[in-house]
Amino acid sequence: MLHCILICPNENANAELAVLLSRIPDLEVARVLTTYPSPDELLRAIRVRKADLVLLCVDDWAPSEAIINGLDNAAPGLPIITFDGHDLQELLPKLMHLGVREHLNFPMEASALANAIDAARRRLATHPVAAARQSDLYTFLPSKPGVGTSTLAVSASHALAEDLGARTLLLDCDLAAGAIRFLLKLAITGSVVDSIKHAGNLDEDMWSQMVGKYDRLEVLHAGLLEPPAGLDLPSLERVLAMARAQYEVICVDLASSLDEFSVALMKESRRIFLVTTPELVPLHMAKARLASLKDLGLQDRVSLLLNRKVRNDFSDADVAKLVGLPVAYSFSNDYAGVQGAILNATPISHETDLGQSILNLAQSMAPHLDAPKPQSYRRKFLQFFRQLPAREQELVSR
């Protein structure tokens, strides 16, 4: 089954195309967009709907060009069939320059549309579009409240999105005491609780309205800090599935309790970052948390983060001995830097030692960004452009 997204602001054309497309076997119109989306919005729809093909009306050239360029960068090899009712002689060189292989004049013949879609199928068979990489989910678990877990989660997430260019989502799942909305001074947006409540109707449009944004980072905050008596875990799974379809990295700031909700999230994690500070009580609690995670079969996913370290504190070796786990990353005690970031509603500056340590953590969370970029299949040669039917070629030559 081929899944396509149709982008066309002309309602009459959409109605006519719906009839033509319904007659093509093994083709499903996954989404119809009646306004030109931003490249980011379209990519979100493609990932959520698992689309294999885009049909694009190019009556308005400027947004059409932005969409084609955006897809070439974000989803190289994804087939695009363009159509319009304008002068092809002027449009053809522009489409060729962008590497578009299939263009149809509107109104179009059913056979011409079917042939263009068959050509797209054959191309996908020989040059399949690389599957979207499964997003990595990282949970930040405090050994006890107050060890700076939210600060690390916010700054690492921001570094992933802003500095490393990863599509990143930050979830504040400390539903009774989440501070991320305050830390980033987010406007009123949807929350994690809202997304779970609406999981049955959640689509990419509702999602984009729910998430808050801080620079390139997208955020679902904890809500009103009045967690419901029970959270439906199947609904949580649907929310995570929606998120995984749209982001490369998902960071989750957890409460310090090992409740059913937190455990479900940790079971989805690639890594569990257990955060402690170098005092006896947090270290003791970290040891207890590690024992509980071991009972859950999650010990192999745990990395220990040592926060607010100063020169005269326990050494990393001492901390590892007390907790029972080596220190993966340690972060200096920069009280002034952290307070300044809170007052200014910004992540920790990379110009500080603490900020550099957080950036190093972020880089470890997205190792795929160091891999070579997927090879683009854009071809800007006449021989790769679909030949028009003879009757249309005569019209163009005139």
SVG drawing of the C-alpha trace seen along z (x, -y; Angstrom):
<svg xmlns="http://www.w3.org/2000/svg" viewBox="-15 -37 54 45">
<polyline fill="none" stroke="black" stroke-width="0.4" points="0.0,0.0 1.3,-3.4 0.4,-6.3 0.3,-9.8 -0.2,-13.3 -2.0,-15.7 -1.2,-19.4 -3.6,-21.6 -5.4,-24.9 -8.0,-24.5 -11.1,-22.7 -12.5,-21.9 -9.2,-20.3 -9.1,-18.3 -12.5,-17.0 -11.6,-15.9 -8.3,-14.4 -10.1,-12.5 -12.2,-10.7 -9.1,-9.9 -7.0,-8.7 -9.7,-6.5 -9.6,-4.5 -5.9,-3.7 -5.4,-0.3 -3.2,0.0 -3.1,-3.8 -4.3,-5.6 -4.6,-9.3 -3.3,-9.6 -3.8,-13.4 -5.1,-16.3 -3.6,-19.7 -5.6,-22.7 -3.0,-25.2 0.7,-25.1 2.5,-23.8 5.9,-24.9 8.5,-22.2 8.7,-21.4 4.9,-20.9 4.9,-18.7 7.8,-16.6 5.8,-16.1 2.8,-14.9 4.9,-12.6 6.5,-10.9 3.2,-10.5 1.2,-9.3 4.2,-7.2 3.7,-8.8 5.6,-7.4 4.5,-10.1 3.6,-13.8 1.2,-15.2 1.8,-19.0 -0.1,-21.7 2.5,-24.3 0.0,-27.1 1.8,-29.3 5.5,-28.9 7.2,-30.4 5.7,-28.0 5.9,-25.1 9.6,-25.7 10.2,-25.9 8.4,-22.5 10.4,-20.8 13.7,-22.1 12.7,-21.1 11.8,-17.6 15.0,-17.2 17.0,-18.0 14.9,-16.2 13.5,-13.2 15.8,-12.6 14.4,-10.3 10.7,-10.8 8.8,-10.9 7.0,-14.2 4.4,-14.6 3.6,-18.2 0.7,-19.6 -0.9,-22.9 -2.8,-24.6 -0.2,-27.2 2.2,-27.6 4.5,-24.5 7.0,-26.2 7.9,-28.6 7.5,-26.1 9.4,-23.2 13.0,-24.6 12.2,-25.4 11.0,-21.9 13.9,-20.3 16.3,-22.5 14.8,-21.1 14.9,-17.5 11.2,-16.9 10.6,-13.9 6.8,-13.9 4.6,-16.8 1.0,-16.8 -1.1,-19.5 -4.5,-20.1 -7.2,-19.1 -5.5,-15.8 -6.3,-12.5 -6.7,-9.4 -4.2,-7.5 -1.6,-10.2 -2.0,-10.2 -1.9,-6.5 1.3,-6.4 3.0,-9.0 2.1,-7.0 3.4,-3.8 6.7,-5.5 6.9,-6.6 6.3,-3.0 9.0,-1.7 11.4,-4.3 10.6,-3.4 11.2,0.3 14.7,-0.4 15.6,-3.4 13.5,-3.1 13.4,-6.1 15.4,-5.5 13.2,-4.6 13.0,-7.3 15.4,-6.5 13.7,-5.3 14.0,-8.1 16.1,-7.7 14.3,-8.3 16.3,-9.3 14.9,-9.6 16.4,-11.8 15.7,-10.3 16.7,-12.2 18.0,-10.2 16.0,-12.7 14.2,-16.0 16.5,-19.0 19.6,-17.5 19.3,-19.6 17.8,-17.0 15.5,-19.5 18.4,-21.9 20.4,-19.1 17.4,-17.9 16.5,-21.3 20.0,-22.3 20.9,-19.0 17.6,-19.0 18.2,-22.5 21.8,-21.7 20.5,-18.7 18.0,-20.9 19.8,-24.2 23.5,-23.2 23.4,-19.8 20.3,-20.3 18.4,-17.2 14.6,-17.3 14.2,-17.1 11.2,-16.9 11.4,-17.5 8.7,-16.0 8.2,-17.2 6.8,-14.1 7.2,-15.2 3.5,-15.7 3.3,-16.9 6.3,-19.3 7.4,-19.8 9.4,-23.1 10.2,-23.1 7.4,-25.5 8.7,-27.9 12.4,-27.4 11.7,-28.2 8.9,-30.7 6.7,-28.9 3.4,-30.4 0.2,-28.5 0.3,-25.3 -0.8,-21.8 0.7,-19.4 1.8,-15.8 -1.5,-15.2 -3.5,-16.8 -1.7,-14.7 -2.6,-11.5 -6.2,-12.5 -6.6,-13.2 -4.4,-10.3 -7.3,-8.7 -7.8,-11.7 -4.2,-12.9 -2.9,-13.7 0.0,-15.9 -2.2,-19.0 -3.4,-18.7 0.2,-17.8 1.6,-21.0 -0.9,-23.1 -0.1,-21.4 3.7,-21.6 5.5,-24.7 8.6,-25.9 11.9,-27.4 14.1,-28.1 14.2,-24.8 13.3,-22.7 9.7,-21.5 8.3,-20.9 5.3,-19.4 5.3,-20.7 3.8,-18.9 0.5,-20.9 -1.2,-22.2 0.8,-20.0 -2.3,-18.2 -1.7,-14.8 -4.8,-12.6 -5.4,-9.7 -4.4,-7.3 -2.9,-7.6 -3.9,-5.2 -0.7,-3.4 -2.0,-2.4 -2.7,-6.1 0.8,-6.9 2.0,-4.4 0.0,-6.2 1.5,-9.5 5.0,-8.0 4.3,-6.5 3.2,-9.9 6.3,-11.5 8.7,-8.9 7.3,-9.5 8.3,-13.2 11.5,-13.5 15.1,-12.1 15.6,-12.5 13.0,-12.6 14.2,-13.7 12.0,-13.0 12.4,-14.7 11.0,-12.3 9.9,-12.6 12.1,-10.9 9.5,-8.3 9.4,-4.9 5.7,-5.0 4.0,-3.0 4.0,-6.0 7.8,-6.7 8.7,-3.0 6.7,-2.7 8.8,-5.6 12.1,-4.1 11.2,-0.8 11.0,-2.7 14.4,-4.4 17.6,-3.9 19.4,-5.3 18.3,-6.2 20.3,-9.1 20.3,-8.7 21.2,-12.1 22.8,-12.7 24.9,-15.2 28.0,-14.3 26.4,-14.4 25.6,-11.4 21.8,-11.5 21.5,-11.8 24.2,-9.1 22.4,-6.8 19.2,-7.4 21.0,-6.8 22.1,-3.5 18.5,-2.6 17.2,-3.8 19.8,-1.6 18.8,1.4 15.1,0.9 16.0,0.5 18.0,3.7 14.9,5.5 13.1,4.1 15.7,5.5 16.8,2.0 20.2,1.8 22.1,2.1 20.4,-1.1 21.5,-3.3 24.2,-5.9 25.2,-7.9 25.3,-11.7 27.1,-13.5 25.9,-17.0 27.2,-20.0 30.7,-18.6 33.3,-20.7 37.0,-20.1 36.8,-18.9 33.8,-16.5 33.9,-12.8 36.0,-11.7 34.3,-9.9 35.8,-6.7 34.3,-7.3 30.9,-8.0 31.1,-4.9 31.9,-2.8 29.1,-4.3 26.4,-4.0 27.6,-0.9 27.9,-2.4 30.7,-4.3 30.2,-8.0 29.4,-8.6 29.5,-12.4 30.1,-14.9 29.0,-18.6 30.6,-21.4 28.8,-23.4 28.1,-26.7 25.6,-28.3 25.8,-31.7 25.6,-30.4 22.5,-28.3 20.7,-31.1 21.5,-33.4 20.0,-30.9 16.9,-30.6 16.4,-34.4 16.9,-34.8 14.8,-31.7 17.7,-30.3 19.7,-27.1 23.2,-27.0 25.7,-28.9 28.2,-26.8 30.8,-29.4 31.0,-27.9 32.6,-24.6 29.2,-23.4 27.7,-24.3 30.5,-22.5 29.9,-19.4 26.2,-19.5 27.1,-19.8 29.3,-16.8 26.4,-14.9 24.1,-16.0 26.6,-14.9 26.6,-11.4 22.9,-11.3 22.9,-11.8 25.9,-9.9 24.1,-9.4 24.5,-13.1 28.2,-12.4 27.3,-9.8 27.4,-10.9 24.3,-12.5 22.0,-10.4 22.9,-10.8 20.4,-12.9 18.8,-11.5 18.2,-14.9 19.1,-14.8 19.1,-18.0 19.3,-16.6 16.8,-16.6 17.0,-12.8 15.7,-12.2 12.5,-14.3 9.4,-12.4 8.6,-12.8 5.3,-14.5 2.7,-12.9 3.2,-13.8 0.1,-16.1 1.4,-18.1 4.9,-18.3 3.4,-19.9 1.6,-22.5 4.8,-23.4 6.8,-23.7 4.2,-26.2"/>
</svg>
